């Protein structure tokens, strides 16, 4: 097909544009599309029914036109919020420039298939670490303000508020009412999360809903909502359904509560119980303090009863007596040692006197010295060769010395 040139001088007409778009769209052929039904408009007397198929993750939808029999003759009439797979062909209406799907088959997504998809999503997010306990945030003991996302006038809202006020009358809430099932639930809850997360004094956010079927609780297993919860700065509590209900939100939220009532009990402390705890703590503290005082008093009495404290100077006197005794003993030892040494010196002096040259001279002996001919100091004469005739001699006796001269020498016999 030859496409005409499009210029300001050869602009296409509206009909021509719509005709070209119709050709492009209808070239797609028959396709299968999955989504969530909303705005179901049907009547048994109508030949055709008109519905909207909405994407479950993002804001996207497409109009559906189908025979009314597909709606009325289904085992269970389709309603808003049903998860379905449709088979049809994209159609474009040239006259009004609108687009829709001409559907010839609608099949509900089975419960088993839904559960399998939920389990697959659960494993996927777990593998990414979004359900890791290490990333869970803990709310404060007493939140300044609690954010509550729930259905308007729902039993879940009443339960959370009633239990919380009963436990702590001064508790404050910031409530955002949203759809909690159907096609509008996910985007509204995500918006509410962002709104509450931006409030500085909201310390924890509770997402609460009563029980329901797997299909009713599907919004709380939608990936878009779960990732929004994971990115929230404020701790999030999942309080969906009853104890057996387990949407994926329970895994991703920071705290999983079995019911909305359980969520209030987990987040809001019981003022009566806390007062009882304070009284018990005071009693235990007082008992511990009294016990400590009694132990210290007994220890002090035991310490004061010791002799050293009864007569503090007694050790000093004992040490003084020991010092006096040691001093006297040292004095006696020193005197004895001096006496001993004096006796020894006297004995040595007597020996020296007896054996010295003076004593020998006193007994009539004399020391003869000769002056060497070459000068020098006197020498003691021990041989006749030292004093030949004419040598000058010095004879030392006990009371002085005699100068003499050698007259001659005679060898010994």
C-alpha angles and dihedrals in degrees: 000000000000112000115217117236112261114216135142088264093048102035118167121248121241091252091050092051092048091048092053091047090049089055093049094048098044090049086073091075127198116343141175115238129185124205147114123287120237136163092027105190115182143138128186089234093056121092092209131033128205125217140161123233113207130197110242095216108040139021099276132119142165131206117244129206116191141155111277090234090071088062103036099040096049116117086247119019112250117247140179112296097027115141108228145164115221132193118210150116126264111247131192123200109218095196098058099019095236132141131215143148120260100215125200100171134035121186124183116230105250124238092243091052091048092051091048091052091047090051091048091051090047091055092045094054091043090054088054090055097246092128094045110130089220091069095049115116122220119223119227121267092251113019117216090219133000121216114217125195112188145124118292111266091354126157088241091059092048092048095050094047096043096048093043094050090047092052097041115008094196095056115130127213136196104202125197115184116210140159109279098194137025132042097313096052101085099048092043093049091047090052091048091051091053091047095051094040089058092057108095099211096047101105099178137015124214120201104198135182135153125245126290146145124301088259092052091052095046094106089066091059096049114121095224092057093044093053090047089054091048091054094048115115093208120073111260127212120205111213102166124155124316133323096280092050112097116175117176088255087075089064097045100041119090092239129024115210121192093221139356088263090053089051091057091049092050096048104034118058118226107250092204092051092045091051089049089050090051091050091049091047090051091050092049092045092049091048091049091048092049090049091050092049091049092050092048091047091051091047091050092050091049091049093048091051093062115107093239090063094038090058107014091181094056095086090048092052091048091051091046091054091048090051092050091049092048091048093051092047091050090050092051092047092050093049091048091049092049092049091049093050092046090054090049092050091049090052092048090048090053091050091050091049092049096046098035124105093251092065091047092052090048089060091060102273123130136200115228119204129183130203111233116240091235092054127247133116122331117270128214109248111237099152136039088235090071094060113043116176112296095029116139112240134196114205116197118202131174096276102033144314137290126212114217143155130237110250096182144325131240123192118233118264 
